[in-house]
Every structure is written in structure tokens, then in C-alpha cells.
């Protein structure tokens, strides 16, 4: 009788932490599109609930340094500069920082849509939020404007 050999596939685990509730909602929208594939990874989305880049990095280190994720990412607005010390601290904690440019998440999303980006965080929010199909804290609000085809064609790094 032949023995069945079960192979375990190790999943890559990663956590992506957004700066606030809007970032978390958009990241969950992206997860709904891309995380259903047989990618061999498990993605966790979380929110740092705002603050300065230093506060956000410290929150992520405090909340997630004890958890066993293969990769850690933090999505930050670029309206407040990240200090060199904060960058070093993030790197030591194996956290990759991803900056939303220009200005903030909403500015980046407007640019993806080919729309003019205004200079401030508030102006970008005022321009994008009325276009969404619901509250910006709801992942489904991003579905119509940011389907997979739009996201796949994006060259933002």
C-alpha cells in the first residue's frame, strides 16, 4: 500500500498597516482583488489610527513586533516628512515604509485617475471623497473607481 505524503506549503505572511481608517479601507479593497489568488501569501490589513510618522512607526513596532510576519509594510502620507531616525528605527524593525505621493492616499488615488492633484491633504480628500461610492472608510466605496484593470495599469511605486 502506498503512503500518502502530504506536503505543507509555507504561506508568506505579511501585514500592511495604513495610517488611518481611509488607508485601511483602500488596502482592504486591494486585498479583496489580489489576495484571493493562489499567491502563497496571507495578508493582514491594519490601521495605526493616525498621528505623525514617528507615532505611526512606534505604534506598529509596539503592536506588531511580537507577531510573526514575514514582511511588514506601513503606508504613510507624504505631507509630513519622515525623520531619518524614524526611517532607521523602521528598518531595524524590518518595516518597509511606503509613502503615498503626492501628499496623501487621496492625492495618489487622484493621480492614478489622471486627475489634477491639489496641494493639501484636505483638498485632495475634498476632491476624491465625493467621487467614491460611499464613505471613504468602507472598502466597497473604492470598487467602481479602482477596479483591478485600473490598479493593474498603475505604475506608482
C-alpha positions in Angstrom: 0.0 0.0 0.0 1.4 3.4 -1.0 1.8 6.0 1.7 0.3 9.4 1.0 2.8 12.1 1.6 1.3 15.4 2.5 3.3 18.5 1.6 2.8 21.6 3.6 3.2 24.8 1.7 4.5 27.6 3.8 2.5 30.7 3.3 4.3 34.1 3.3 2.6 36.3 5.8 2.6 40.0 5.6 1.0 42.9 7.3 0.2 46.2 5.8 -0.6 49.0 8.2 -2.3 52.1 6.9 -2.0 55.5 8.5 -5.8 55.8 9.2 -9.2 54.4 8.5 -9.3 55.6 4.9 -6.0 53.9 4.1 -7.2 50.7 5.8 -10.4 50.7 3.7 -8.5 51.2 0.4 -6.0 48.5 1.4 -8.8 46.1 2.2 -10.3 46.9 -1.3 -6.9 46.0 -2.8 -6.8 42.8 -0.7 -10.2 41.8 -1.9 -8.9 42.0 -5.5 -5.5 40.4 -5.1 -5.5 38.2 -2.1 -7.9 35.6 -3.4 -5.3 34.2 -5.8 -3.1 31.2 -5.2 -0.2 33.5 -4.3 1.0 31.6 -1.3 0.7 34.6 0.9 -1.6 35.7 3.7 -2.2 39.4 4.0 -3.3 41.2 7.2 -4.5 44.8 6.9 -4.5 47.1 10.0 -4.6 50.8 10.9 -2.3 52.8 13.1 -5.1 55.4 13.7 -3.2 58.5 12.7 -0.5 60.6 14.2 2.9 61.7 13.0 5.1 59.3 11.0 7.1 58.7 14.2 3.9 57.9 16.2 2.7 55.5 13.5 6.1 53.7 13.2 6.2 53.4 17.0 2.6 52.1 17.1 3.4 49.4 14.5 6.6 48.4 16.4 4.7 48.2 19.7 1.7 46.3 18.3 3.3 44.0 15.8 7.0 43.4 16.8 5.9 40.3 18.7 3.9 38.9 15.8 5.5 36.6 13.3 5.0 38.2 9.9 7.5 37.6 7.1 7.1 41.1 5.8 5.8 44.4 7.4 4.7 47.5 5.4 3.4 50.8 6.6 1.6 53.1 4.2 2.2 56.8 5.2 1.1 60.1 3.8 4.0 62.2 2.5 2.6 65.5 3.8 4.8 65.3 7.0 8.4 64.3 6.4 9.7 61.1 8.0 12.8 61.8 10.1 16.0 59.8 9.4 15.8 58.4 12.9 12.3 57.1 12.3 13.4 55.5 9.0 16.3 53.8 10.8 14.0 52.6 13.6 11.6 51.2 11.0 14.4 49.5 9.1 15.8 47.9 12.3 12.3 46.5 13.0 12.1 45.2 9.4 9.3 47.5 8.4 9.2 48.8 4.9 7.8 52.3 4.6 5.6 53.1 1.6 4.8 56.8 1.1 1.6 58.0 -0.6 2.7 60.6 -3.1 1.7 63.3 -3.9 0.7 64.4 -0.4 -1.5 61.6 0.8 -3.5 58.5 -0.2 -6.2 60.6 -1.8 -3.6 62.6 -3.8 -2.1 59.3 -5.0 -5.5 58.0 -6.0 -6.4 61.2 -7.8 -3.2 60.9 -9.7 -4.0 57.3 -10.6 -7.3 58.5 -12.1 -5.4 61.1 -14.1 -7.0 64.0 -12.2 -5.2 67.2 -11.1 -3.8 66.9 -7.6 -4.2 69.9 -5.3 -1.6 70.8 -2.8 -3.0 69.9 0.5 -4.3 66.8 2.2 -7.7 68.4 2.8 -8.0 69.5 -0.8 -7.2 66.0 -2.0 -9.8 64.5 0.3 -12.4 67.1 -0.8 -11.7 66.2 -4.5 -11.8 62.4 -4.1 -14.4 61.6 -1.5 -17.4 62.8 -3.5 -16.4 60.5 -6.3 -16.5 57.4 -4.1 -19.5 55.1 -4.0 -19.9 55.6 -0.2 -18.0 56.5 2.9 -14.2 56.5 2.4 -13.9 54.2 5.4 -15.8 51.5 3.5 -13.7 49.3 1.2 -16.6 48.9 -1.2 -16.6 52.6 -1.8 -13.4 52.2 -3.9 -14.7 49.4 -6.2 -16.2 51.5 -9.0 -13.2 53.9 -9.4 -10.4 51.4 -8.7 -11.3 48.1 -10.4 -8.5 45.6 -11.0 -7.8 46.9 -14.5 -7.1 50.4 -13.2 -4.9 49.1 -10.4 -3.0 46.7 -12.8 -2.2 49.6 -15.1 -0.8 51.8 -12.3 2.9 52.4 -12.4 3.1 54.0 -8.9 6.0 52.7 -6.9 
